[in-house]
Amino acid sequence: MIKKLYDMGYEEFAKRDELRRTLSHALTDGLCSNAKKTILCDFSADGRSYTGAQILSTAMALAPRLKELADGPRMGVVIPPSFLGIVCNYACIFAGLKPVNLNFTLGEFAAKSCLETGGIKTSVSARPVLEKVLKANPSFPATERQIDILEVLSEIPREEIAQIADDTMEGAESFCEKYGIKKYGDNEVEATLVFTSGSEGAPKAAILTERNIIANCLQIKASEVFAPDEVLLANLPIFHSFGMLFEVWYLAIHGQETVTLNSPLDIKNNIRAVREKRVTAIIGSPTFLRAYIKHAAPEDMATVRLAIAGAEKTPHGFHELWNGLFNNSFREGYGLTEATPVVGVNLAEKDFGYFSTGSRKGAIGKLFPGMQAAILDPNSLEELGFGEQGLLALRGPNVFAGYLNNPKATASVLHGDWLVTGDLSRLDEDGFVYIDGRLSRFSKIGGEMVPHTTVESALNKAFGLTGTDVPTIAISARTDESKGEALVLLTTMDINLHDAKEALRRAGISNLWHPKHLVKVDAIPLLPSGKLNLKKLSDLAREHTA
């Protein structure tokens, strides 16, 4: 049994009544509470706006139609962030289906693997969306049955949707009674599957329960991440847990005013949305946020007071660069799919009684309320103390239920109700978490743990590559008889190993940390999210070195 090192009100938070509710009730309650309020602007669809009543009534009317067309308990969803994508997810929940937002940027092999793992035979999209998907990714596989959500919606009588919208005005209690929505029930059941990025192999299907989703939304609300008048820009793919949480679930459950766009890559329209809709908060990875630094003027971002970064470690110097341009608004956070996903974020200092928030340089903030943490030795999994580096282990209501049909992978990360992450971390006595990197991005050379990212950062700085949109170097490793492992430098640049070692030597990097091999590549392999494709990097490092 893992012993906690730090507790952020685990038992106290567990008493919250919200954690006993069903997801369908949480969605209904939130949307009915905001029935008259405009909470969604679909900027990609000519800036159309929707109230809580319009969202809920459309989803409720759509639900029985999707249930009738479904083949199996799960429904694939191939829609980007939008009104259609949001109501489709809610409709699935109201229909007793499990929405699975499919990553339509994956290659054929990985995409087929996701469909097979999830047993997904039916998917819903919209013809214009599917045409764009197949134009960009012709090998994206089709399910046995494909539903056009626009066709289904066009066949629903307007009077039916209008009647449901009128019913929302009576409040959640009356609405739930009329439509048979239970307030309490077994919410430890699967709500959705989220496929991992596949950076270290084939995507795994993480099971997020209804309680997981409600809990993570409640943790964000309780921590006062957003001010009451916040306007959130939502453009991350909803097939990733970070985008899904804020752009689908949090929007409805807590009535968060949201401006949604189809893609974070459409930087021109994202900047226009910030300016025209007076956006105050942005979420994204540093990879996607970098585009604002390159293309937005300070006056474009004048209303932004909060920019939460997650999904990857913030590069050295990025924090200062962003804050110098955009209102000192940058806040680094941390999460992972298996935690639904947010674990913590740097916030203003505040004491809430059984938990607190705060900000500290180099940290990703404090643990969210209701969580416990431990630091474990990577080899023995024995508990370590404050300030010692080891694997971060987490416990809380937002920790996932395991990987679908993959007991071996589940057992590797879940030890009882503790999630043992693959992140090398430190924890201080005030509850601040410091993430040093993925264990898979370290190599044990001569008995010493060598971080790949540190070597990459030193080389990027030495060769003037800091801030480039596309990486030109990456570090991986291969087996080495004398030292256990040896670093491999993969690069698209016309440099040699001697130049790289000289640059590292001048930067004060230990000789033990110098790459022993160099591989020239046409491009550094990336995932659609912009993260390094670690599996392909490893394959290239092994295949092209003698």
C-alpha positions as CSV (number, residue, x, y, z in Angstrom):
1,M,0.0,0.0,0.0
2,I,1.4,3.4,-1.0
3,K,1.7,5.9,1.8
4,K,0.8,9.5,1.0
5,L,3.5,12.1,1.3
6,Y,1.1,15.1,0.9
7,D,-2.7,15.3,1.3
8,M,-4.9,18.0,-0.2
9,G,-8.2,17.2,1.6
10,Y,-8.7,13.7,0.1
11,E,-11.3,12.6,2.7
12,E,-13.0,16.0,3.0
13,F,-13.4,16.4,-0.7
14,A,-14.9,12.9,-1.0
15,K,-17.9,14.1,1.1
16,R,-19.0,16.5,-1.7
17,D,-22.5,15.6,-2.8
18,E,-21.7,16.4,-6.4
19,L,-19.4,13.3,-6.5
20,R,-22.5,11.0,-6.0
21,R,-24.4,12.4,-9.0
22,T,-24.8,11.0,-12.5
23,L,-23.2,12.8,-15.4
24,S,-26.5,13.2,-17.1
25,H,-27.8,15.1,-14.1
26,A,-24.7,17.2,-13.8
27,L,-25.1,18.2,-17.4
28,T,-28.8,18.9,-17.0
29,D,-28.3,20.9,-13.8
30,G,-25.6,23.1,-15.3
31,L,-27.4,23.8,-18.5
32,C,-30.8,24.5,-16.9
33,S,-29.1,26.8,-14.4
34,N,-27.9,28.7,-17.5
35,A,-30.9,28.3,-19.7
36,K,-31.2,31.9,-20.6
37,K,-27.5,32.7,-20.6
38,T,-25.4,32.6,-23.8
39,I,-22.6,30.2,-22.8
40,L,-21.3,29.1,-26.2
41,C,-20.1,31.0,-29.3
42,D,-19.3,28.8,-32.2
43,F,-16.8,31.1,-33.8
44,S,-16.0,28.7,-36.7
45,A,-19.7,28.7,-37.6
46,D,-20.1,32.4,-38.3
47,G,-20.0,33.2,-34.6
48,R,-23.4,31.7,-33.8
49,S,-24.2,31.8,-30.1
50,Y,-26.2,29.4,-27.9
51,T,-27.8,29.5,-24.5
52,G,-27.9,26.6,-22.1
53,A,-31.5,25.9,-23.1
54,Q,-30.6,25.7,-26.8
55,I,-27.7,23.3,-26.1
56,L,-29.7,21.1,-23.8
57,S,-32.8,20.9,-25.9
58,T,-30.8,20.0,-29.1
59,A,-28.9,17.3,-27.2
60,M,-32.1,15.9,-25.7
61,A,-33.9,15.8,-29.0
62,L,-30.9,14.2,-30.7
63,A,-30.4,11.5,-28.0
64,P,-33.2,9.0,-28.9
65,R,-32.2,9.3,-32.6
66,L,-28.6,8.4,-31.9
67,K,-29.7,5.5,-29.6
68,E,-31.8,4.1,-32.4
69,L,-28.9,4.3,-34.9
70,A,-26.2,2.9,-32.6
71,D,-24.7,-0.5,-32.9
72,G,-23.2,-1.3,-29.5
73,P,-22.6,0.7,-26.3
74,R,-20.1,3.2,-27.8
75,M,-20.5,5.9,-30.4
76,G,-17.5,7.3,-32.3
77,V,-17.6,11.0,-32.7
78,V,-15.6,12.6,-35.6
79,I,-16.3,16.3,-35.1
80,P,-13.9,19.2,-34.0
81,P,-14.7,21.6,-31.2
82,S,-18.0,23.2,-32.1
83,F,-21.7,23.3,-31.2
84,L,-22.2,20.0,-33.1
85,G,-19.4,18.2,-31.4
86,I,-20.6,19.4,-27.9
87,V,-24.3,18.5,-28.3
88,C,-23.3,15.1,-29.9
89,N,-21.4,14.2,-26.7
90,Y,-24.2,15.2,-24.5
91,A,-26.8,13.4,-26.6
92,C,-24.8,10.2,-26.3
93,I,-24.8,10.5,-22.5
94,F,-28.5,11.2,-22.4
95,A,-29.0,8.2,-24.7
96,G,-27.0,5.9,-22.4
97,L,-24.2,5.6,-25.0
98,K,-20.5,6.2,-24.4
99,P,-19.2,8.9,-26.7
100,V,-15.7,8.3,-28.0
101,N,-14.1,11.3,-29.7
102,L,-11.9,9.8,-32.4
103,N,-8.5,11.3,-33.4
104,F,-9.0,11.9,-37.1
105,T,-5.3,12.9,-37.5
106,L,-4.0,9.4,-36.7
107,G,-2.5,7.2,-39.4
108,E,-4.5,4.2,-40.6
109,F,-2.9,1.6,-38.3
110,A,-3.3,3.6,-35.1
111,A,-6.8,4.7,-36.0
112,K,-7.9,1.2,-36.8
113,S,-6.4,0.1,-33.5
114,C,-8.6,2.6,-31.7
115,L,-11.8,1.4,-33.4
116,E,-10.9,-2.3,-32.7
117,T,-10.0,-1.6,-29.0
118,G,-13.2,0.3,-28.4
119,G,-15.4,-2.0,-30.4
120,I,-16.7,1.0,-32.2
121,K,-18.9,0.1,-35.2
122,T,-20.9,3.3,-35.6
123,S,-19.6,6.9,-35.8
124,V,-21.3,10.3,-36.1
125,S,-19.9,13.2,-38.1
126,A,-21.1,15.9,-40.5
127,R,-20.5,15.7,-44.2
128,P,-18.5,18.9,-44.5
129,V,-16.3,17.8,-41.6
130,L,-15.8,14.3,-42.9
131,E,-14.8,15.7,-46.3
132,K,-12.2,17.9,-44.7
133,V,-10.9,15.0,-42.6
134,L,-10.5,12.6,-45.6
135,K,-8.9,15.3,-47.7
136,A,-6.2,15.9,-45.0
137,N,-6.0,12.2,-44.0
138,P,-7.3,9.9,-46.8
139,S,-6.3,6.8,-44.9
140,F,-8.6,7.6,-42.0
141,P,-10.8,4.4,-41.6
142,A,-14.5,4.4,-41.7
143,T,-16.7,2.6,-39.2
144,E,-19.3,0.0,-40.3
145,R,-22.0,2.7,-40.1
146,Q,-21.6,6.5,-40.4
147,I,-24.2,9.0,-39.3
148,D,-24.5,12.5,-40.6
149,I,-25.5,14.6,-37.6
150,L,-26.7,17.4,-39.9
151,E,-29.2,15.0,-41.6
152,V,-30.5,13.7,-38.3
153,L,-30.9,17.2,-36.9
154,S,-32.7,18.4,-40.0
155,E,-35.4,15.7,-39.5
156,I,-36.2,16.7,-35.9
157,P,-39.3,18.9,-35.8
158,R,-38.5,22.4,-34.6
159,E,-41.5,22.3,-32.3
160,E,-40.0,19.3,-30.4
161,I,-36.8,21.2,-29.7
162,A,-38.7,24.3,-28.8
163,Q,-40.8,22.4,-26.3
164,I,-37.8,20.9,-24.6
165,A,-36.2,24.4,-24.5
166,D,-39.3,25.7,-22.7
167,D,-39.1,22.9,-20.2
168,T,-35.6,24.0,-19.2
169,M,-37.0,27.2,-17.9
170,E,-38.8,25.2,-15.1
171,G,-35.4,24.3,-13.6
172,A,-33.3,21.2,-13.3
173,E,-35.5,19.3,-10.8
174,S,-38.6,19.6,-12.9
175,F,-36.8,18.9,-16.1
176,C,-35.1,15.7,-14.7
177,E,-38.4,14.4,-13.3
178,K,-40.1,14.9,-16.7
179,Y,-37.4,13.3,-18.7
180,G,-36.5,10.5,-16.3
181,I,-32.9,11.7,-15.5
182,K,-31.7,10.3,-12.2
183,K,-29.8,12.6,-9.8
184,Y,-27.9,9.8,-8.0
185,G,-26.7,6.4,-9.3
186,D,-23.7,4.3,-10.0
187,N,-21.3,6.9,-11.5
188,E,-18.3,4.7,-11.4
189,V,-19.3,3.5,-14.8
190,E,-17.5,4.4,-18.0
191,A,-18.5,7.7,-19.4
192,T,-16.1,7.9,-22.3
193,L,-12.8,6.5,-23.6
194,V,-9.9,8.7,-24.3
195,F,-7.0,7.3,-26.3
196,T,-3.5,8.1,-25.2
197,S,-1.2,9.9,-27.6
198,G,0.6,6.8,-28.6
199,S,4.0,8.6,-28.2
200,E,5.5,5.4,-26.7
201,G,3.5,2.8,-28.7
202,A,0.0,2.0,-29.8
203,P,-2.8,4.2,-28.3
204,K,-4.4,2.8,-25.2
205,A,-8.0,3.4,-24.3
206,A,-8.2,5.1,-20.9
207,I,-11.6,4.6,-19.2
208,L,-12.9,7.9,-17.7
209,T,-15.9,7.4,-15.4
210,E,-18.7,9.8,-14.8
211,R,-17.3,10.4,-11.4
212,N,-13.9,11.2,-12.8
213,I,-15.3,13.9,-15.1
214,I,-17.6,15.4,-12.4
215,A,-14.7,15.4,-9.9
216,N,-12.1,17.1,-12.2
217,C,-14.7,19.8,-13.1
218,L,-15.5,20.3,-9.4
219,Q,-11.8,20.5,-8.6
220,I,-11.4,23.3,-11.2
221,K,-14.4,25.1,-9.9
222,A,-13.5,24.8,-6.2
223,S,-9.9,26.1,-6.9
224,E,-11.4,29.1,-8.6
225,V,-9.3,28.6,-11.7
226,F,-11.7,30.9,-13.6
227,A,-13.2,34.1,-12.5
228,P,-17.0,34.4,-12.7
229,D,-16.8,36.7,-15.7
230,E,-14.2,34.6,-17.6
231,V,-14.6,34.1,-21.3
232,L,-12.7,31.0,-22.4
233,L,-11.2,30.4,-25.8
234,A,-11.6,26.6,-26.6
235,N,-9.8,25.3,-29.7
236,L,-8.1,22.1,-28.6
237,P,-9.2,18.8,-30.2
238,I,-11.9,17.2,-28.1
239,F,-10.3,13.8,-28.8
240,H,-7.6,14.8,-26.3
241,S,-8.5,14.9,-22.6
242,F,-7.4,18.5,-22.0
243,G,-9.6,19.8,-24.7
244,M,-12.5,17.5,-23.9
245,L,-12.6,18.5,-20.2
246,F,-12.9,22.2,-20.8
247,E,-14.7,22.4,-24.1
248,V,-17.3,19.7,-23.5
249,W,-17.8,18.8,-19.8
250,Y,-16.9,22.0,-17.9
251,L,-18.8,24.2,-20.3
252,A,-22.1,22.5,-19.4
253,I,-21.6,21.4,-15.8
254,H,-20.5,24.9,-14.6
255,G,-21.9,27.1,-17.3
256,Q,-18.5,28.4,-18.5
257,E,-18.9,31.0,-21.2
258,T,-16.8,29.6,-24.1
259,V,-15.8,30.7,-27.5
260,T,-15.0,27.6,-29.6
261,L,-13.0,27.2,-32.8
262,N,-12.3,24.1,-34.9
263,S,-8.5,24.2,-34.5
264,P,-5.7,25.8,-32.6
265,L,-3.7,25.9,-35.9
266,D,-6.0,28.5,-37.4
267,I,-4.1,31.2,-35.6
268,K,-5.5,34.1,-37.6
269,N,-9.1,33.4,-36.6
270,N,-8.1,32.5,-33.1
271,I,-6.5,35.9,-32.6
272,R,-9.6,37.5,-34.2
273,A,-11.8,35.6,-31.8
274,V,-9.8,36.8,-28.8
275,R,-10.1,40.4,-30.0
276,E,-13.7,40.4,-31.1
277,K,-15.2,38.3,-28.3
278,R,-12.9,39.8,-25.6
279,V,-11.6,36.5,-24.5
280,T,-10.0,36.5,-21.0
281,A,-8.7,32.9,-20.8
282,I,-6.9,30.6,-23.1
283,I,-5.9,26.9,-22.7
284,G,-3.3,25.1,-24.8
285,S,0.1,23.5,-25.0
286,P,3.2,25.6,-25.4
287,T,3.5,24.2,-28.9
288,F,0.1,25.8,-29.9
289,L,0.6,28.9,-27.7
290,R,3.8,29.8,-29.5
291,A,1.9,30.8,-32.5
292,Y,0.4,33.8,-30.6
293,I,3.9,35.0,-29.8
294,K,4.7,34.9,-33.4
295,H,1.5,36.3,-34.9
296,A,-0.4,38.4,-32.3
297,A,0.3,41.9,-31.2
298,P,0.0,42.8,-27.5
299,E,-3.2,44.9,-28.3
300,D,-4.8,41.8,-29.9
301,M,-4.4,40.0,-26.5
302,A,-5.3,43.0,-24.3
303,T,-8.2,41.2,-22.6
304,V,-6.4,38.0,-21.9
305,R,-5.5,37.6,-18.2
306,L,-5.1,33.8,-18.0
307,A,-3.2,31.5,-20.3
308,I,-3.1,27.9,-18.9
309,A,-0.4,25.7,-20.5
310,G,-0.4,21.9,-20.2
311,A,0.1,18.7,-22.2
312,E,3.8,19.2,-22.3
313,K,6.6,20.8,-20.3
314,T,7.0,24.5,-20.9
315,P,10.3,25.2,-22.7
316,H,13.0,27.3,-20.9
317,G,12.3,31.0,-21.4
318,F,8.8,30.6,-22.8
319,H,7.1,31.7,-19.6
320,E,9.1,35.0,-19.6
321,L,8.6,35.6,-23.3
322,W,4.8,35.2,-23.1
323,N,4.5,37.3,-20.0
324,G,6.5,40.1,-21.5
325,L,4.0,40.4,-24.4
326,F,0.7,39.4,-22.9
327,N,-0.2,40.8,-19.5
328,N,1.8,38.5,-17.3
329,S,-0.9,35.9,-17.9
330,F,1.0,32.6,-18.3
331,R,0.2,29.9,-15.8
332,E,1.8,26.5,-16.1
333,G,-0.3,23.5,-15.2
334,Y,0.1,19.7,-15.3
335,G,-2.2,16.8,-16.1
336,L,-2.4,13.5,-17.9
337,T,-5.1,11.5,-19.6
338,E,-5.3,9.1,-16.7
339,A,-6.2,11.9,-14.3
340,T,-9.1,13.2,-16.5
341,P,-6.6,15.2,-16.9
342,V,-5.8,18.2,-14.7
343,V,-3.8,17.6,-11.6
344,G,-2.7,21.2,-10.7
345,V,-2.0,24.7,-12.0
346,N,-0.2,27.7,-10.7
347,L,-2.9,30.0,-9.2
348,A,-3.2,33.0,-6.9
349,E,-2.4,32.1,-3.2
350,K,-5.6,31.3,-1.4
351,D,-6.6,29.2,1.6
352,F,-9.8,27.3,1.2
353,G,-9.6,25.5,4.6
354,Y,-8.9,21.8,3.7
355,F,-6.9,22.8,0.6
356,S,-5.0,25.8,-0.8
357,T,-3.8,27.2,-4.1
358,G,-0.6,29.0,-4.9
359,S,2.1,29.7,-7.4
360,R,5.8,29.0,-7.4
361,K,8.5,29.4,-10.0
362,G,9.5,26.0,-11.5
363,A,6.5,24.2,-10.2
364,I,3.2,23.3,-11.9
365,G,1.2,24.6,-8.9
366,K,-0.3,22.7,-6.0
367,L,-2.3,19.5,-6.1
368,F,-6.0,20.0,-6.8
369,P,-8.3,19.5,-3.8
370,G,-9.3,15.9,-3.1
371,M,-5.9,14.5,-4.1
372,Q,-3.0,12.8,-2.4
373,A,0.5,12.4,-3.8
374,A,3.6,10.3,-3.1
375,I,7.1,10.2,-4.7
376,L,8.3,6.7,-5.4
377,D,11.7,5.2,-6.2
378,P,11.6,4.3,-9.9
379,N,13.2,0.9,-9.3
380,S,11.8,-0.3,-6.0
381,L,8.6,1.9,-5.8
382,E,9.5,2.7,-2.2
383,E,8.3,6.0,-0.9
384,L,10.7,8.9,-1.0
385,G,10.7,12.1,1.0
386,F,10.1,15.8,0.3
387,G,12.5,17.2,-2.3
388,E,13.7,13.8,-3.6
389,Q,13.2,12.9,-7.2
390,G,11.1,9.9,-8.2
391,L,7.9,8.8,-9.9
392,L,4.9,10.8,-9.0
393,A,2.0,8.8,-7.7
394,L,-1.5,10.3,-7.4
395,R,-4.7,9.3,-5.7
396,G,-8.1,11.1,-6.0
397,P,-11.6,10.9,-7.5
398,N,-10.2,12.1,-10.9
399,V,-7.9,9.0,-11.3
400,F,-9.2,6.8,-14.1
401,A,-10.5,3.3,-14.0
402,G,-7.9,1.6,-16.1
403,Y,-7.2,0.8,-19.8
404,L,-10.0,-1.0,-21.7
405,N,-9.2,-4.7,-22.3
406,N,-5.5,-4.2,-21.3
407,P,-5.0,-5.6,-17.8
408,K,-1.2,-5.6,-18.2
409,A,-1.0,-1.9,-19.0
410,T,-3.5,-1.1,-16.2
411,A,-1.5,-3.1,-13.7
412,S,1.6,-1.1,-14.7
413,V,0.1,2.2,-13.6
414,L,-2.6,1.4,-11.1
415,H,-1.5,0.1,-7.7
416,G,-4.7,-0.2,-5.8
417,D,-6.4,3.2,-6.3
418,W,-3.0,4.9,-6.8
419,L,-1.9,6.1,-10.2
420,V,1.8,5.7,-10.7
421,T,2.7,8.2,-13.5
422,G,5.7,7.9,-15.7
423,D,6.8,11.4,-14.6
424,L,10.0,12.0,-12.6
425,S,8.9,14.6,-10.1
426,R,9.6,16.3,-6.8
427,L,7.2,17.5,-4.1
428,D,7.8,20.2,-1.5
429,E,6.3,20.5,2.0
430,D,3.9,23.2,0.8
431,G,2.3,20.9,-1.8
432,F,3.9,22.3,-4.9
433,V,4.7,19.7,-7.6
434,Y,7.8,19.9,-9.8
435,I,7.9,17.9,-13.0
436,D,11.4,17.0,-14.2
437,G,10.3,15.0,-17.2
438,R,9.0,11.6,-18.4
439,L,10.9,8.6,-17.2
440,S,11.0,7.5,-20.8
441,R,12.9,10.7,-21.6
442,F,15.7,9.8,-19.3
443,S,18.6,7.4,-19.9
444,K,20.6,5.6,-17.3
445,I,24.2,6.0,-18.4
446,G,26.9,4.7,-16.2
447,G,24.5,4.6,-13.3
448,E,23.4,8.3,-13.7
449,M,20.0,9.5,-14.9
450,V,20.5,11.7,-17.9
451,P,17.6,13.9,-19.0
452,H,17.1,14.1,-22.8
453,T,15.3,17.5,-22.6
454,T,18.2,19.1,-20.9
455,V,20.6,18.1,-23.7
456,E,18.0,19.2,-26.3
457,S,17.6,22.6,-24.6
458,A,21.4,23.2,-24.5
459,L,21.8,22.3,-28.2
460,N,18.8,24.4,-29.2
461,K,20.3,27.4,-27.4
462,A,23.8,26.8,-28.7
463,F,22.6,26.6,-32.3
464,G,20.1,29.5,-32.1
465,L,17.1,27.2,-32.5
466,T,15.1,28.3,-29.4
467,G,11.6,29.4,-30.4
468,T,11.5,27.6,-33.8
469,D,8.0,26.3,-34.8
470,V,9.3,22.9,-35.9
471,P,12.0,21.0,-34.0
472,T,15.2,20.3,-35.8
473,I,16.9,18.2,-33.2
474,A,15.8,15.6,-30.7
475,I,17.6,13.2,-28.3
476,S,16.8,9.5,-28.0
477,A,18.9,6.6,-26.9
478,R,20.1,3.0,-27.7
479,T,21.6,0.2,-25.8
480,D,25.3,0.5,-25.1
481,E,27.4,-2.4,-23.8
482,S,29.8,-0.3,-21.8
483,K,27.5,2.3,-20.2
484,G,24.1,0.6,-20.4
485,E,22.7,3.3,-22.8
486,A,24.1,5.9,-25.1
487,L,22.4,9.1,-26.3
488,V,21.6,9.5,-30.0
489,L,21.2,12.9,-31.6
490,L,18.7,13.0,-34.4
491,T,18.8,16.2,-36.5
492,T,17.7,17.7,-39.7
493,M,20.6,20.1,-39.6
494,D,23.9,19.9,-41.4
495,I,26.1,19.4,-38.3
496,N,28.4,16.7,-37.1
497,L,28.8,15.0,-33.8
498,H,32.0,16.9,-33.0
499,D,30.1,20.2,-33.4
500,A,27.4,19.0,-31.1
501,K,29.8,17.9,-28.4
502,E,31.7,21.1,-28.6
503,A,28.5,23.1,-28.1
504,L,27.5,21.0,-25.1
505,R,31.0,21.3,-23.6
506,R,30.8,25.1,-23.9
507,A,27.4,25.0,-22.3
508,G,28.9,23.2,-19.3
509,I,27.1,19.9,-20.0
510,S,28.9,16.9,-18.5
511,N,30.8,14.6,-21.0
512,L,28.6,11.7,-19.8
513,W,25.6,13.5,-21.2
514,H,27.0,14.0,-24.7
515,P,25.4,12.0,-27.5
516,K,27.5,9.2,-28.7
517,H,25.8,8.8,-32.1
518,L,24.2,11.2,-34.7
519,V,21.4,10.3,-37.1
520,K,20.4,12.7,-40.0
521,V,16.7,12.6,-40.6
522,D,14.4,14.4,-43.1
523,A,12.1,15.5,-40.2
524,I,11.8,15.0,-36.5
525,P,8.8,12.7,-36.0
526,L,5.9,14.4,-34.2
527,L,2.4,13.5,-33.1
528,P,-0.6,15.5,-34.3
529,S,-0.5,17.3,-30.9
530,G,3.0,18.6,-31.7
531,K,4.7,16.4,-29.1
532,L,7.7,14.3,-30.1
533,N,6.8,10.8,-31.3
534,L,9.0,9.0,-28.9
535,K,8.5,5.5,-30.4
536,K,9.5,6.6,-33.8
537,L,12.5,8.5,-32.4
538,S,13.6,5.4,-30.6
539,D,13.1,3.3,-33.7
540,L,15.2,5.7,-35.8
541,A,17.9,5.7,-33.1
542,R,18.2,1.9,-33.1
543,E,17.9,1.4,-36.9
544,H,20.4,4.0,-38.1
545,T,23.3,3.5,-35.6
546,A,25.8,0.8,-35.8
